[in-house]
Amino acid sequence: MSDASAQKTPERRTNYRQLFSFAVYCGMICWIIEYPIQPVFAAANQNTLLIGKQALSQDSYTIPIAPPSRFGGMTVEEILRLRVKAVWQQPLLIGINYRPSEAVFCRLRSRSAWRELPGDSLSTDDGEPRPSAGSEYVLNPYVLVAATIAAPPIESNTEASAGQLFPSSLFWESSQCRATAVYDVSSALRNTDRVDAEPVSLDDFSLQLVGMNARDMNLNYAAVLPHEADGVSLPQELSEVVLIEQYLRHDPHCGAAGGCNEVGPPQKEFTGLRLTKLPARITIRLWSDRPESAEAAPDMRFVLEFR
């Protein structure tokens, strides 16, 4: 005798709870992007990257690099709105509780001038100021640790004409808790031409790290193990666990009338780096909470490649 129940086609049921949750999730994303947020910050940073076991995708993919922009005269609300919009362009990477962190953004002043990014390559033909220094971090939130590489001046003693390199590509592997930013230093070496007839070398480039995006994403500690750096000379302090302290602020003594917004002063542990060869590579270990040592398994690895 056959089992009639075994021959029944399973009934397909719609999971209305999941559909409702998904609709609410999408609605919140649209609301956050559409309306400016107020400069009121959460008491504690609850931002969460969806990586490792929380990753929503097993795929690896490239994230476009946004060009720097002019922030002069903007309100804090407008800048935070740009930040939130940039973050939500990658909804598979960020938890729904994202909010710009107080530690990074609360020291800005509305409608202030901003320091300009150096470099003739960023100058404009309409007489307007160059893009704002700091906008490259605000608009590229997934460059968790940026390498600020200052090219040499085109003319001797003309610091204002010195250029700054930006990542040429950004590659994320969220399920592996790893991302890679690539800098095309070789092109800068070929294209930089000084009038003093001295060839440009790696020794002419200054290098420091900026980790404010990692801090905003609640990855507050960093370290670089010597064996995870190739072609990069590191300061001794960076081999130990470092609390990331970088942020954006208003400096009333920057030289502009009324002061200007800018990237906070360089963090000593992230300065003094030097490229010794190309290609070069450095892996920055990142943790949300202070680990017992720099050898502890990190929450995230952010790799910088210099080609």
KEKE-3310 file (N, C-alpha, C; in steps of 0.2 Angstrom, whole numbers, plus 5000, padded with zeros to 4 digits):
npx = (5004:5003:5011:5001:5003:5017:5018:5013:5014:5025:5019:5021:5025:5023:5035:5030:5035:5049:5048:5042:5052:5062:5057:5055:5069:5074:5066:5071:5084:5082:5076:5086:5096:5089:5085:5093:5104:5104:5116:5118:5125:5127:5128:5138:5149:5141:5143:5144:5153:5149:5156:5166:5158:5147:5145:5136:5138:5147:5155:5169:5173:5175:5176:5171:5182:5178:5180:5189:5181:5173:5171:5170:5160:5149:5136:5137:5127:5125:5137:5138:5127:5132:5141:5134:5127:5137:5142:5130:5130:5136:5127:5128:5139:5138:5131:5114:5113:5121:5129:5137:5152:5154:5167:5174:5168:5162:5169:5168:5164:5150:5148:5160:5177:5188:5203:5214:5217:5233:5242:5245:5238:5225:5220:5209:5201:5192:5195:5190:5192:5203:5199:5193:5204:5202:5190:5192:5192:5180:5171:5175:5172:5175:5189:5197:5210:5219:5233:5243:5251:5263:5268:5283:5287:5284:5292:5307:5306:5292:5280:5266:5263:5265:5259:5246:5244:5230:5220:5220:5212:5200:5197:5187:5185:5173:5169:5181:5186:5194:5202:5208:5218:5224:5238:5245:5260:5271:5267:5266:5279:5284:5277:5280:5289:5303:5311:5324:5332:5335:5332:5317:5314:5309:5313:5309:5296:5284:5276:5262:5249:5231:5219:5205:5193:5193:5191:5179:5171:5171:5182:5195:5208:5225:5238:5254:5263:5280:5284:5273:5274:5281:5294:5291:5297:5295:5289:5294:5284:5272:5272:5267:5251:5240:5230:5218:5217:5213:5204:5191:5192:5189:5200:5204:5215:5221:5225:5216:5202:5192:5195:5196:5190:5198:5208:5213:5228:5243:5244:5257:5261:5258:5266:5281:5284:5291:5293:5303:5305:5297:5286:5277:5270:5259:5251:5238:5232:5217:5206:5191:5190:5203:5216:5225:5238:5248:5249:5237:5223:5216:5201:5199:5208:5217:5224:5237:5243:5257:5261)
npy = (4994:5011:5026:5039:5052:5054:5056:5068:5084:5096:5110:5126:5140:5157:5167:5179:5186:5188:5194:5206:5211:5213:5223:5234:5236:5240:5252:5259:5262:5269:5280:5285:5289:5299:5309:5323:5319:5324:5332:5324:5312:5295:5288:5278:5270:5260:5254:5242:5231:5220:5206:5191:5179:5186:5190:5195:5191:5179:5183:5191:5208:5223:5240:5256:5270:5286:5302:5316:5330:5347:5354:5366:5378:5370:5363:5354:5344:5342:5337:5325:5319:5316:5307:5296:5292:5288:5277:5268:5265:5253:5241:5228:5227:5234:5235:5239:5248:5259:5274:5290:5291:5299:5302:5304:5313:5324:5336:5345:5360:5369:5377:5381:5385:5374:5365:5364:5351:5347:5349:5351:5343:5343:5356:5369:5375:5386:5395:5392:5385:5371:5353:5348:5344:5329:5326:5315:5305:5305:5302:5290:5278:5264:5263:5258:5261:5273:5277:5290:5297:5308:5316:5323:5341:5350:5360:5367:5370:5373:5369:5370:5364:5351:5335:5323:5306:5294:5280:5268:5257:5247:5233:5221:5207:5201:5190:5184:5193:5203:5217:5226:5240:5248:5257:5267:5269:5269:5275:5289:5291:5291:5302:5313:5327:5337:5353:5354:5344:5333:5316:5308:5298:5284:5289:5302:5303:5305:5296:5291:5284:5284:5281:5285:5280:5267:5268:5275:5264:5257:5249:5250:5248:5246:5237:5232:5219:5215:5205:5206:5216:5221:5229:5241:5252:5253:5262:5258:5259:5255:5241:5237:5236:5249:5262:5270:5286:5296:5310:5321:5339:5356:5369:5384:5391:5390:5399:5404:5415:5415:5402:5384:5368:5352:5338:5329:5332:5323:5306:5300:5287:5283:5289:5292:5281:5273:5270:5257:5249:5244:5232:5235:5230:5231:5225:5229:5226:5225:5229:5228:5229:5231:5220:5206:5205:5210:5199:5193:5186:5196:5206:5211:5212:5225:5228:5237:5240:5244:5249)
npz = (5000:4995:5002:5003:5008:5006:4992:4990:4984:4991:5000:4995:5004:5008:5015:5025:5035:5033:5020:5025:5033:5024:5016:5025:5028:5015:5014:5024:5020:5009:5014:5022:5013:5005:5014:5023:5037:5054:5064:5076:5086:5090:5106:5108:5096:5085:5073:5060:5050:5038:5037:5036:5045:5045:5032:5018:5005:4996:4986:4977:4974:4965:4971:4966:4965:4972:4966:4974:4982:4983:4998:5004:5013:5015:5025:5041:5041:5027:5023:5031:5025:5012:5016:5022:5011:5002:5010:5009:4996:4995:5000:5004:5013:5025:5041:5046:5056:5053:5057:5055:5065:5081:5085:5074:5066:5073:5076:5066:5058:5052:5036:5035:5028:5019:5020:5006:4994:4989:4973:4956:4947:4952:4951:4945:4930:4931:4941:4953:4970:4973:4976:4992:5006:5014:5009:5001:5010:5016:5005:5001:5010:5011:5009:5021:5027:5022:5011:5012:5000:4996:4982:4975:4973:4958:4955:4962:4980:4979:4987:4985:4973:4974:4971:4976:4978:4974:4978:4964:4962:4971:4980:4987:4998:5007:5014:5017:5026:5021:5012:4998:4993:4979:4973:4961:4959:4951:4939:4944:4946:4933:4927:4935:4933:4937:4937:4941:4935:4942:4943:4948:4962:4973:4985:4986:4988:5001:5014:5023:5034:5035:5045:5048:5042:5045:5059:5060:5055:5066:5069:5078:5082:5076:5068:5061:5056:5055:5045:5037:5028:5014:5005:5011:5023:5040:5054:5071:5081:5075:5074:5086:5094:5090:5095:5085:5081:5073:5064:5058:5059:5065:5062:5070:5067:5055:5045:5036:5035:5049:5051:5046:5040:5042:5040:5055:5065:5060:5065:5075:5075:5063:5054:5045:5037:5023:5006:4999:4988:4972:4965:4981:4997:5010:5025:5035:5050:5058:5072:5082:5096:5108:5105:5113:5108:5094:5086:5087:5080:5067:5066:5053:5038:5030:5015:5007:4991:4982:4966)
capx = (5000:5008:5010:4998:5006:5024:5017:5010:5019:5026:5015:5025:5022:5027:5037:5028:5039:5055:5046:5041:5058:5066:5054:5057:5076:5075:5063:5076:5090:5080:5075:5093:5099:5085:5085:5099:5103:5106:5123:5117:5128:5125:5133:5144:5150:5139:5144:5146:5154:5146:5162:5167:5152:5141:5145:5130:5140:5154:5159:5174:5171:5178:5172:5174:5185:5175:5185:5188:5176:5174:5166:5169:5153:5144:5135:5139:5122:5126:5143:5136:5122:5136:5145:5129:5125:5143:5142:5125:5131:5138:5123:5130:5145:5137:5125:5108:5114:5127:5129:5144:5154:5155:5174:5177:5164:5158:5172:5168:5160:5146:5149:5167:5181:5192:5210:5213:5221:5239:5243:5242:5233:5218:5218:5203:5202:5187:5197:5188:5197:5204:5195:5195:5208:5197:5184:5194:5191:5173:5168:5177:5172:5178:5196:5198:5216:5222:5240:5243:5257:5264:5273:5288:5285:5286:5297:5310:5303:5285:5276:5259:5262:5266:5253:5245:5241:5224:5220:5218:5207:5198:5195:5184:5183:5170:5169:5187:5188:5200:5201:5215:5218:5230:5241:5249:5266:5275:5264:5268:5287:5285:5274:5283:5295:5305:5315:5331:5335:5336:5327:5313:5315:5305:5315:5306:5289:5282:5271:5259:5243:5226:5214:5199:5188:5192:5188:5172:5168:5171:5188:5198:5215:5228:5245:5257:5268:5285:5284:5267:5276:5286:5295:5289:5300:5289:5291:5294:5278:5267:5272:5263:5244:5239:5223:5217:5215:5213:5197:5191:5191:5189:5206:5203:5222:5224:5227:5210:5198:5187:5197:5194:5189:5203:5210:5216:5235:5245:5246:5264:5263:5256:5270:5288:5284:5295:5293:5310:5305:5291:5280:5277:5264:5258:5244:5236:5228:5212:5202:5186:5192:5210:5218:5230:5244:5248:5249:5231:5219:5212:5194:5199:5215:5217:5230:5239:5248:5260:5264)
capy = (5000:5016:5031:5045:5058:5054:5058:5075:5090:5100:5116:5132:5145:5163:5169:5186:5190:5190:5200:5213:5214:5216:5229:5239:5237:5244:5258:5263:5264:5275:5286:5288:5292:5304:5315:5324:5318:5329:5331:5321:5306:5290:5288:5274:5268:5253:5253:5235:5229:5213:5202:5185:5175:5190:5192:5193:5188:5176:5185:5196:5213:5230:5246:5262:5276:5292:5308:5321:5336:5353:5354:5373:5381:5365:5362:5347:5340:5340:5332:5318:5315:5313:5301:5291:5290:5284:5271:5264:5262:5245:5239:5221:5227:5238:5234:5244:5253:5263:5281:5293:5291:5306:5302:5306:5319:5329:5342:5349:5366:5370:5382:5383:5384:5368:5365:5361:5346:5349:5346:5354:5339:5344:5363:5370:5381:5391:5399:5389:5381:5364:5349:5349:5339:5326:5324:5309:5300:5305:5299:5283:5275:5258:5263:5259:5264:5276:5279:5297:5297:5315:5317:5329:5347:5350:5365:5367:5375:5375:5364:5370:5361:5344:5331:5317:5300:5291:5273:5267:5252:5245:5226:5218:5200:5202:5184:5183:5199:5206:5221:5228:5246:5248:5263:5266:5274:5269:5281:5295:5292:5292:5308:5319:5330:5343:5357:5354:5339:5327:5311:5307:5292:5283:5293:5309:5302:5304:5291:5290:5281:5288:5276:5287:5276:5261:5271:5276:5258:5253:5246:5255:5247:5243:5235:5230:5214:5216:5200:5207:5222:5220:5235:5247:5253:5254:5264:5253:5259:5252:5234:5236:5238:5256:5265:5275:5293:5302:5312:5328:5344:5363:5373:5391:5394:5387:5404:5406:5419:5411:5395:5379:5361:5349:5331:5331:5332:5316:5302:5299:5280:5282:5293:5289:5276:5274:5264:5255:5246:5243:5233:5234:5228:5231:5222:5232:5222:5229:5226:5233:5230:5230:5213:5204:5207:5211:5193:5190:5186:5202:5206:5213:5214:5229:5228:5242:5238:5249:5246)
capz = (5000:4995:5006:4999:5010:5003:4985:4989:4982:4997:4999:4996:5008:5007:5022:5025:5040:5029:5016:5028:5036:5019:5014:5030:5027:5009:5015:5029:5016:5004:5018:5025:5007:5003:5018:5027:5044:5059:5067:5082:5086:5095:5112:5106:5089:5084:5066:5060:5043:5036:5035:5039:5046:5044:5026:5014:4999:4996:4980:4978:4969:4965:4973:4962:4969:4970:4966:4979:4980:4986:5004:5007:5013:5016:5032:5043:5039:5020:5023:5033:5020:5007:5019:5022:5004:5000:5014:5007:4989:4996:5006:5007:5017:5031:5045:5045:5061:5052:5058:5056:5072:5084:5086:5067:5062:5077:5077:5060:5058:5046:5032:5035:5022:5020:5017:4999:4992:4985:4967:4950:4944:4955:4950:4941:4925:4932:4946:4960:4974:4972:4980:4999:5009:5019:5005:4998:5015:5017:5000:5000:5016:5012:5010:5028:5029:5016:5011:5009:4996:4993:4976:4975:4970:4951:4955:4969:4985:4978:4990:4983:4967:4975:4970:4981:4974:4977:4975:4957:4963:4978:4979:4993:4999:5013:5017:5019:5030:5018:5006:4995:4989:4974:4971:4955:4961:4945:4934:4947:4945:4926:4925:4939:4930:4940:4933:4943:4931:4946:4942:4954:4965:4978:4991:4985:4990:5008:5015:5030:5034:5038:5047:5051:5040:5050:5066:5059:5055:5073:5069:5082:5083:5070:5069:5055:5058:5050:5040:5032:5024:5009:5001:5015:5029:5045:5061:5076:5085:5071:5075:5092:5093:5090:5095:5079:5084:5067:5064:5055:5064:5063:5065:5069:5066:5049:5041:5033:5039:5052:5051:5041:5042:5039:5043:5061:5065:5059:5071:5075:5073:5056:5050:5045:5032:5017:5001:4997:4981:4969:4969:4988:5000:5017:5027:5041:5054:5062:5077:5085:5103:5109:5106:5118:5105:5087:5083:5088:5074:5067:5063:5046:5036:5024:5011:5003:4986:4978:4960)
cpx = (5004:5006:5007:5002:5013:5023:5015:5016:5019:5022:5020:5022:5026:5029:5036:5033:5046:5054:5045:5047:5062:5063:5056:5065:5077:5072:5068:5082:5088:5079:5082:5096:5096:5085:5091:5098:5106:5112:5122:5120:5126:5131:5139:5143:5147:5139:5147:5147:5152:5152:5162:5160:5146:5140:5139:5132:5147:5158:5164:5172:5175:5173:5175:5177:5181:5181:5184:5184:5177:5169:5166:5162:5148:5142:5137:5134:5123:5132:5141:5131:5126:5139:5140:5127:5131:5143:5137:5125:5134:5134:5125:5136:5144:5130:5120:5109:5119:5125:5136:5146:5156:5163:5177:5174:5162:5162:5172:5163:5156:5148:5156:5171:5185:5199:5209:5218:5227:5239:5240:5237:5226:5216:5213:5205:5197:5189:5194:5193:5198:5200:5198:5199:5203:5192:5185:5192:5183:5169:5170:5178:5175:5185:5197:5204:5219:5230:5241:5251:5258:5269:5277:5285:5288:5292:5300:5307:5296:5281:5269:5258:5263:5259:5252:5241:5235:5224:5217:5212:5206:5195:5193:5183:5180:5170:5175:5190:5194:5198:5208:5214:5225:5232:5246:5255:5270:5273:5266:5275:5288:5283:5277:5289:5297:5310:5322:5335:5337:5331:5323:5313:5310:5306:5311:5299:5288:5276:5268:5252:5238:5220:5207:5193:5187:5189:5181:5168:5169:5177:5193:5205:5218:5235:5247:5263:5274:5285:5278:5268:5282:5288:5293:5293:5295:5292:5290:5287:5272:5267:5268:5256:5243:5232:5223:5214:5213:5205:5197:5189:5191:5195:5205:5209:5225:5226:5221:5206:5192:5189:5195:5194:5195:5204:5214:5224:5237:5246:5253:5266:5262:5261:5277:5289:5288:5294:5301:5310:5298:5291:5281:5270:5264:5251:5243:5231:5223:5208:5197:5188:5200:5212:5224:5237:5243:5247:5242:5227:5215:5205:5194:5206:5214:5223:5231:5244:5250:5263:5268)
cpy = (5006:5022:5037:5051:5059:5057:5065:5080:5095:5107:5122:5138:5152:5166:5177:5190:5192:5195:5206:5216:5217:5222:5235:5241:5241:5251:5262:5266:5270:5281:5290:5292:5299:5310:5316:5322:5323:5327:5329:5314:5301:5290:5284:5272:5261:5251:5246:5233:5221:5209:5196:5181:5179:5192:5190:5190:5185:5178:5190:5201:5219:5235:5252:5267:5282:5298:5313:5327:5342:5353:5361:5376:5377:5365:5355:5342:5337:5336:5325:5315:5312:5307:5295:5288:5286:5277:5266:5262:5255:5242:5232:5221:5231:5236:5240:5249:5258:5270:5284:5294:5298:5307:5305:5312:5325:5336:5347:5355:5368:5377:5385:5382:5377:5369:5362:5356:5349:5346:5350:5350:5340:5351:5363:5375:5387:5396:5397:5385:5374:5360:5349:5343:5336:5323:5317:5303:5299:5301:5292:5279:5268:5257:5264:5262:5266:5277:5286:5297:5304:5315:5323:5335:5347:5355:5365:5372:5377:5369:5364:5366:5353:5340:5326:5312:5297:5284:5272:5262:5250:5238:5223:5211:5200:5196:5182:5188:5202:5211:5224:5235:5246:5255:5263:5271:5274:5275:5288:5296:5294:5299:5314:5321:5337:5346:5357:5348:5333:5322:5309:5300:5291:5287:5300:5308:5301:5300:5291:5287:5285:5283:5278:5283:5270:5263:5272:5269:5253:5248:5250:5254:5244:5241:5232:5225:5215:5211:5201:5213:5220:5226:5241:5247:5256:5257:5258:5253:5255:5244:5232:5238:5245:5258:5270:5281:5298:5303:5318:5333:5351:5366:5380:5395:5392:5392:5407:5410:5415:5403:5390:5372:5357:5342:5333:5330:5324:5313:5299:5292:5278:5286:5290:5283:5278:5268:5263:5252:5246:5236:5232:5233:5228:5229:5225:5228:5226:5225:5231:5234:5228:5223:5212:5206:5208:5205:5190:5190:5192:5201:5208:5214:5219:5230:5234:5239:5244:5246:5251)
cpz = (5000:5000:5003:5001:5007:4996:4984:4988:4988:4995:5000:4999:5008:5014:5023:5030:5037:5024:5019:5031:5030:5016:5019:5029:5021:5010:5019:5025:5012:5008:5020:5019:5005:5007:5022:5034:5048:5062:5074:5082:5091:5101:5111:5099:5089:5077:5065:5052:5043:5033:5039:5039:5045:5037:5022:5007:4999:4990:4982:4972:4970:4967:4969:4967:4967:4971:4972:4977:4984:4992:5007:5007:5015:5024:5034:5041:5032:5019:5025:5029:5015:5010:5019:5015:5001:5003:5011:5000:4989:5001:5008:5012:5024:5034:5045:5050:5060:5054:5059:5063:5074:5084:5080:5065:5067:5078:5071:5062:5052:5043:5032:5029:5024:5017:5010:4998:4988:4978:4961:4946:4946:4954:4945:4936:4927:4938:4953:4963:4972:4977:4988:5002:5015:5015:5002:5003:5016:5011:4998:5007:5017:5010:5017:5030:5022:5017:5008:5006:4993:4988:4977:4971:4963:4951:4962:4973:4983:4980:4987:4977:4968:4975:4976:4977:4978:4974:4968:4957:4970:4977:4986:4993:5006:5017:5020:5024:5028:5012:5004:4991:4985:4973:4966:4955:4955:4940:4937:4946:4938:4924:4929:4935:4933:4936:4935:4940:4935:4945:4949:4956:4970:4985:4991:4988:4998:5009:5022:5029:5037:5039:5049:5048:5044:5056:5065:5058:5061:5073:5072:5083:5077:5072:5062:5058:5053:5044:5035:5029:5020:5005:5005:5021:5034:5051:5066:5080:5081:5072:5081:5090:5094:5090:5089:5082:5079:5066:5060:5060:5061:5066:5064:5067:5060:5044:5037:5038:5042:5053:5046:5044:5039:5043:5049:5060:5064:5065:5070:5073:5066:5051:5049:5041:5026:5012:4999:4990:4978:4965:4977:4990:5007:5019:5034:5045:5058:5067:5080:5092:5103:5110:5111:5115:5098:5083:5083:5081:5073:5065:5056:5044:5030:5021:5007:4998:4982:4972:4955)
residu = (MET:SER:ASP:ALA:SER:ALA:GLN:LYS:THR:PRO:GLU:ARG:ARG:THR:ASN:TYR:ARG:GLN:LEU:PHE:SER:PHE:ALA:VAL:TYR:CYS:GLY:MET:ILE:CYS:TRP:ILE:ILE:GLU:TYR:PRO:ILE:GLN:PRO:VAL:PHE:ALA:ALA:ALA:ASN:GLN:ASN:THR:LEU:LEU:ILE:GLY:LYS:GLN:ALA:LEU:SER:GLN:ASP:SER:TYR:THR:ILE:PRO:ILE:ALA:PRO:PRO:SER:ARG:PHE:GLY:GLY:MET:THR:VAL:GLU:GLU:ILE:LEU:ARG:LEU:ARG:VAL:LYS:ALA:VAL:TRP:GLN:GLN:PRO:LEU:LEU:ILE:GLY:ILE:ASN:TYR:ARG:PRO:SER:GLU:ALA:VAL:PHE:CYS:ARG:LEU:ARG:SER:ARG:SER:ALA:TRP:ARG:GLU:LEU:PRO:GLY:ASP:SER:LEU:SER:THR:ASP:ASP:GLY:GLU:PRO:ARG:PRO:SER:ALA:GLY:SER:GLU:TYR:VAL:LEU:ASN:PRO:TYR:VAL:LEU:VAL:ALA:ALA:THR:ILE:ALA:ALA:PRO:PRO:ILE:GLU:SER:ASN:THR:GLU:ALA:SER:ALA:GLY:GLN:LEU:PHE:PRO:SER:SER:LEU:PHE:TRP:GLU:SER:SER:GLN:CYS:ARG:ALA:THR:ALA:VAL:TYR:ASP:VAL:SER:SER:ALA:LEU:ARG:ASN:THR:ASP:ARG:VAL:ASP:ALA:GLU:PRO:VAL:SER:LEU:ASP:ASP:PHE:SER:LEU:GLN:LEU:VAL:GLY:MET:ASN:ALA:ARG:ASP:MET:ASN:LEU:ASN:TYR:ALA:ALA:VAL:LEU:PRO:HIS:GLU:ALA:ASP:GLY:VAL:SER:LEU:PRO:GLN:GLU:LEU:SER:GLU:VAL:VAL:LEU:ILE:GLU:GLN:TYR:LEU:ARG:HIS:ASP:PRO:HIS:CYS:GLY:ALA:ALA:GLY:GLY:CYS:ASN:GLU:VAL:GLY:PRO:PRO:GLN:LYS:GLU:PHE:THR:GLY:LEU:ARG:LEU:THR:LYS:LEU:PRO:ALA:ARG:ILE:THR:ILE:ARG:LEU:TRP:SER:ASP:ARG:PRO:GLU:SER:ALA:GLU:ALA:ALA:PRO:ASP:MET:ARG:PHE:VAL:LEU:GLU:PHE:ARG)
# end
